[in-house]
């Protein structure tokens, strides 16, 4: 069994989340759920808004849920899906930018003006 050091844990979490977002459809599903806010959307409405339906939507939601980006909850006869990882998505961008230009002669801000 592979053991994670404290240094690799953030890398592993980021890789899992980025892998989940590696599909245009999954990224669209997550963006739609983020727009919907914490109340989320019923699967039928989510499918209508994204154009992803049926088993394809179910598959994408499973990947996003496994990555910890989405939650699903049964409410009566409906399944409500909601983005839950607002902080995680923000942390992904921070993860990418934390060491921005650390080994470069120019800073990231300098490159924006070239």
N, C-alpha and C positions, 0 to 999 in steps of 0.2 A: 504494500500500500504506500502510495506517495505521500510523504509528509510535507506540509507547507511551512516555510519559515515565515515569521512576521513580515519580512520584506516581500515575499511572493504572494501573500494573501490578497493585497489590493490589485496586483497584476492579474491574478486568477479571476477575481470578481469582475474586473474591467473586461477581460477577454471573454468571459461568459456573456456579459451584457452586450458587448459589441457583436459577438457572434449571433446573438438573438436579433440584433438590429441589422444583420447582414442581408436581409431580404427587403426589397422595395415595398412589398405588400405588408410585411410586419412593421416596418417603419411607418407606413401610412396608417396602420391600425393603431399603433401607439400614439401617433400625432393626433388622431381623431379622438382617442380617449383622453389625452391631455387637454384638448380643446373642450371636451365635455365636462371636465372638472371632476371633483371627488364623488359625485353621485353616479358617474359612469353612464353606460348605455346598455339597454337590452341587446342581446346578440342580434336580433332581427334588425334593429335600428342601426347597430354598428355595421352590419353587413350592407344595409342600404346606403349608408354614408360612404363606405369605403369601396363598394363594388366587389367585396370579397365575401363569399357566402359558403354555406354548407360545410363539408368536411375540410375544405381548404381553410376557412376561417377558424374552425375548431383546432386544426393543426397549428396554425400561427399563434393562436391564443395559448395553446399548451406550451409552446416554446417561450413565449413572453412571460408566462406564469412561472415556468421553471427557472427562468433567469431572474425572477423577483421583480419584474417591471410592471406586472398586471396582476390583479386579483379577480377571481370570479366568485359570485355568491348567488345562490338560488334564492329568489324571492317569489314565492307562490309557484306559478308555472313558468316563470321567466328566469333566465340566467343573466345577471347583471355583471358587466365587465367594467372595471375601472383601473386607470393608471394609478399606481400606488407609490411609485418610486421617483417622485419629483426630485428629491434630494439625491437619489442615485444617478439620475440623468445629469443633474448639475455636477455631481462628483466625477462623472465620466469626462466631461469637458475640462474640469479642473485637473484631472489625472493627466490628460493630454498636454495641458499647458503649464503644469507646475515647473517643469524644467525647460521651458521654452528658451531656446538659444543659449543654453548653459555652456555649450562647447563652441559657440560661434564667436567670431570677433565682433560682429554687430549684434545689437539687441533686437528683439522682435519689433520694438517700436521703430528702430532705425530702418528696418526692412520695409515697413509700411510706407515710408516716405521716398523710397527709391523709384 
